[in-house]
Amino acid sequence: MKQMKLSREAETLLNLCWVGNEPRSTTFLVGEKMIFNGIEFKPTEETYDELFEYQQHSIRPYKIEKFGKFVNLTGRKVN
């Protein structure tokens, strides 16, 4: 399987969905500025597309849902 290189925005958003082995959830608005750990970034439509495609290959399972500009990203436990 080809390893995908994620953008800084996508990697940061995925890191918000996991604390150790515990899944978490985060939301963002496409095109709106976010700040995480002092780092400013702006998730775009391309960031959403990247996360949507990567969810099939990620070693940390997650679900992504989009409602207009609003995107919900949720880490999932697999038993």
Number of C-alpha atoms within 10 A of each C-alpha: 4 5 8 11 10 14 13 12 20 19 13 16 19 22 16 17 23 19 10 7 10 10 17 17 17 16 16 19 19 18 14 12 12 14 9 10 6 7 8 10 15 14 20 18 12 13 20 22 11 17 23 16 13 18 14 11 12 13 8 16 18 23 15 17 13 15 8 8 13 13 16 14 22 20 22 16 12 7 3
